[in-house]
Amino acid sequence: MRQLAIALLLFPAVLFPAFVSAAEPLVIDAIVRRATPEPRSTCGSTVACSTVAAIASCDCRFDPGANRVMATASLRLLGTIWYFSGPFESIAQRPRDHSVINQATAIRHEYAFHIVPAVSAVSELMASMQNASFRSIAECVLAGNALATTVHAVFQRTLAETQLQELAQFHLR
């Protein structure tokens, strides 16, 4: 339930576009879900795995009322969630997360255990840029470029850490 609450907080633009305020960075989920008979050959898991990247962008516009350049941040999630296409009962190795019993729960696991924590890791960075003001377009663009670089690195590191934690838990059993 906690992961669902986090997802609702982090992905309001995707889940409830009418309720997004201008103060929140937009999160665009463009992750493709692909069934495969052999997810292990793609990314190492017999059940499901994700190869996802986060691309932060910043739209810089002059606000004549404030006589400042204002930034609007957005985060686009790109990549693929690969999941086993056959009956889950036929998988010899039980999933590490015992709530994974079919394709839908495998995809939910990828979000809850890997993607949402990675988005959480960059949400403060994204929020700091949302509606930030700058003296010039060049200054805003420079800050946006720095944001994009940092967000990509933090997202990838966090995603990898969650996947390694999951592997470590499996090997401790």
C-alpha positions, 0 to 999 in steps of 0.5 A: 500500500505504501508503494501505491501511495508513493506512486500516486504522489509521484505520478499525479500527472500520469494518473490524474492529469486534471489535478496536477498543480503548476508547482509540481514537475510533470512525470511522463511515463513512456515505459513500454511493457514487453512480454517475452518467453525468456526475460533472462536473456534480455536482462537477467531475471526469469520473471521480470526486469526493467531497463529504464532511463529518466530524462529531465527537461526544463522549459525556460520562458520569460514572464513579463509580469515578474520580469524574470525567466521561469522554469518548468521541469518535467521528467520523462521515463523511457525504457522497457519492462520485460516480463515472462509471457508464459504461465507463471506456474511453469517458472522453476525458480520462484520470484524473489517477491512472493507477491509476484504471481502473474504478469500484472504483479510482475509489472507492479513489482518493477514499479514499486521496488525499482522505478518508484524508488528511483523517481523518489530519489530525483523528485527533490531535484526536480521540485527545486527547478519547478517554477524557479526563476532566473535572470536570463534564458541562458542561465535557465538553460544552463541550470536545466542542463545541470539538472538533466545530468544530475537527475540521469545519474541519480536515477540510474544509480538508484535503479541499479542499487534497488536491483542489486539489493534484490539480488543480494536478498535472494542470495541470502536465502 
